[in-house]
Amino acid sequence: MGLSTHVLDTMHGKPAAGMAVALYRRDGEVPTLIKKLTLNADGRTDAPLFADGELTAGRYRLVFGVAAYFRSRPVELPEPPFLDEVTLDFGVADVREHYHVPLLVSPWTYSTYRGS
């Protein structure tokens, strides 16, 4: 059906508005960039990453600009930061289902799961 993401800033207890995200397809050794975007005020994309009928089975990667986001808040981070970019590799097996990839993140930890 489609692919979406949502990021929550657990340090501040709010959506990660303004965080940069990149989506890649992983068919071979080198991932192929599909799109780059910035999360809206709700920590979501303005539209699904793939809408109904666009998503194909395969391997994908989402890269979240965590350090840049927290520095823009402004959070003082060491150099290099503990988390710079968070990379999530995941697979899509059944395109009839919706894949939602949430990220809960602070400058020091993150978690994800397959959402609904």
N, C-alpha and C positions, 0 to 999 in steps of 0.2 A: 504493500500500500504506500509506504513512504518512509522517510527518515527525518528525525528531528533531534534537537539537543536543547539543553537548558542548563545554565550554570548558576549555582548559588555560592556566594561568598560567605563562608562560615565564620570568618574572622569578624565581619561586620554584621552578620545576620540579615543579609539582603541579597537580591539578585546581582549578578556580576555585569551590570550595565557597562557597555563600552569595551568589553573584552574582545580581542581579536581571535578569530577561529579560522582554521584552514581545513578543508576536506580534500582527501586524496583517495584515489583508487589504487589498490595494491595488486596489480596483475603479475608483476615480475620483480626483478631486483630493485628497480627504482620506481617509487610511487609516482603516480601522475596527479598533478594538482587539478582539481575540479573547480573549486571556488574558494575565495577568501571573503570573509564577512566580519561584521562587528555586531555584537549582541545588543539588543534594544534595552529599554528601561526595565523590562521584566526578565532580563538575562536570557532571552530567547532570540531566535532568528525571526525576522519579519515574515518569512514564508518558510515552509518545510525545505530542508536541504535537498530532498527529492520529493516531488509531489506524487500523487497516485499515478501509477503506470510508468514512472520514470526510473524507479529503482530496479537494478538488476542484481541477481545473486552474485556473490563474490566477496572479496576482502577489501576493507576500507580502513582509513586512518583519519582521526580527528586530532588536530594539534591546537591546543589552547595556549594563548599568550599570557601565562599566569604572572610572571615577574613584572612584565610591562604594565599589566592591569593594576597590581598592588602598588607599584611605584607611582602610578597616576592618582592614587587615593589620598594622600601620600603615605605610604608605609615605608619605613626605613628598612632596606634589605641589605644583607652583606653582598660583597662582590667576590666571587660569583654567588648568585642567590641559590638557596637550597633547591627550590623548584623554579626553573626558568620557563620552559615549555612543558606542558603535560601532553604526552602522546598516547592516544588510545587506539589500539588496533582491534578490530572486531570483524566478524563475518556476518553476512546476510545470506541465510539459507532459503527462506521462503518469502518471496516478494509479495505474497498475498497478505502478509502480516505487516503491521507498522512497527518500525524499530525506533525506539526513543533512547537516546544515550545521554543521561544526565551526568553532571559533574558537580560534586560538592568539594570545595577547595578553600584552603588557606595558604599562606606562604610556606607552610611546613608539612602539609598533608593533603591528600585527596582521596576520594572514593567515587566509584561509579557502579552502575548496575544497568541491567536492561529494564527500562521503564515501559510504561504503557502509553 
